[in-house]
Amino acid sequence: KLHPDLAVIDGFTGMEGNGPTQGTQVDHRVCVVSQDWLAADRTGVELMGMDFSKIGYLNYCASMNLGNADLDKFEIIGESIESHKKQYQLPDNFENIISWMKPLS
């Protein structure tokens, strides 16, 4: 029921792999600020080199029109996403984490 007025992602140092306790720090040095929290998260996903279609809860929120997840409709102020993109290592159990998104067989 609450919709934040401002989303801020401090990506100075990120975490990849099996975080938060056994992950590896990533020196990323980025910051994302948006009046649309979903647009901010989508931008963060792109900066981490992840496949947005595999981030189920964000796709669900986009389908419910809780924010904008369409990169073509973003206005990026400053340097491009591509110029700061890093490929983050996924957790070892990532396929298990996203198993809820797959149809039951």
C-alpha positions in Angstrom: 0.0 0.0 0.0 3.0 2.3 0.4 4.7 3.6 -2.7 8.1 5.2 -2.0 8.7 8.7 -3.4 12.4 8.1 -3.9 14.6 5.0 -4.3 18.3 5.1 -3.8 20.6 2.2 -4.4 24.1 2.6 -3.1 26.2 0.3 -5.3 29.6 1.6 -4.2 30.4 -2.0 -3.1 28.3 -4.8 -4.3 28.1 -8.5 -3.4 28.2 -11.5 -5.7 28.0 -15.2 -5.3 26.8 -16.7 -2.1 26.0 -13.5 -0.1 25.4 -12.1 2.3 27.7 -14.2 4.5 29.9 -16.0 2.0 29.7 -13.7 -1.0 32.5 -11.8 -2.6 32.7 -8.0 -2.6 32.5 -6.2 -5.9 34.0 -2.7 -6.2 31.3 -1.3 -8.5 31.1 2.4 -7.5 27.7 3.2 -8.8 24.6 4.9 -7.5 21.1 4.7 -8.8 18.4 7.2 -7.8 14.8 7.2 -9.1 11.4 8.4 -8.2 10.3 4.9 -9.4 11.5 2.1 -7.2 11.0 -0.6 -9.9 13.0 1.4 -12.5 15.8 1.7 -9.9 15.8 -2.0 -9.3 15.6 -2.8 -13.0 18.6 -0.5 -13.5 20.5 -2.3 -10.7 19.8 -5.7 -12.3 21.2 -4.4 -15.6 24.3 -3.0 -13.9 24.9 -6.4 -12.4 24.7 -8.1 -15.8 21.7 -10.3 -14.7 18.8 -11.5 -16.8 15.8 -9.5 -15.7 13.4 -12.3 -16.8 14.8 -14.4 -14.0 14.1 -11.9 -11.2 10.6 -13.2 -10.5 9.4 -10.7 -7.9 10.4 -7.7 -10.1 8.6 -9.2 -13.1 5.5 -9.8 -11.0 5.6 -6.2 -9.8 5.9 -5.0 -13.4 3.0 -7.1 -14.4 0.9 -5.5 -11.6 1.9 -2.0 -12.9 3.7 -1.2 -9.6 6.4 0.7 -11.5 8.2 1.0 -14.8 10.5 -1.9 -15.8 10.8 -0.9 -19.5 14.4 0.2 -20.2 13.2 1.9 -23.4 11.1 4.3 -21.3 13.9 5.3 -18.9 15.7 8.6 -18.9 19.3 7.9 -17.8 21.0 11.0 -16.6 24.8 10.6 -16.5 26.8 7.8 -18.0 25.1 4.9 -19.7 24.3 1.6 -18.0 26.6 -0.2 -20.4 29.6 1.9 -19.4 29.2 0.6 -15.8 27.9 -2.9 -16.3 29.7 -5.7 -14.5 28.9 -9.4 -14.7 28.1 -10.5 -11.1 28.5 -14.2 -10.2 25.2 -15.7 -9.2 24.7 -17.8 -6.0 25.5 -21.5 -6.4 21.9 -22.4 -5.7 20.4 -19.8 -8.2 18.5 -22.4 -10.2 16.9 -23.6 -7.0 16.1 -20.1 -5.9 14.1 -19.4 -9.1 12.5 -22.9 -9.2 9.2 -21.4 -8.1 8.9 -19.6 -11.4 9.0 -22.8 -13.4 5.8 -24.7 -14.3 5.1 -27.9 -12.3 5.8 -31.0 -14.3 
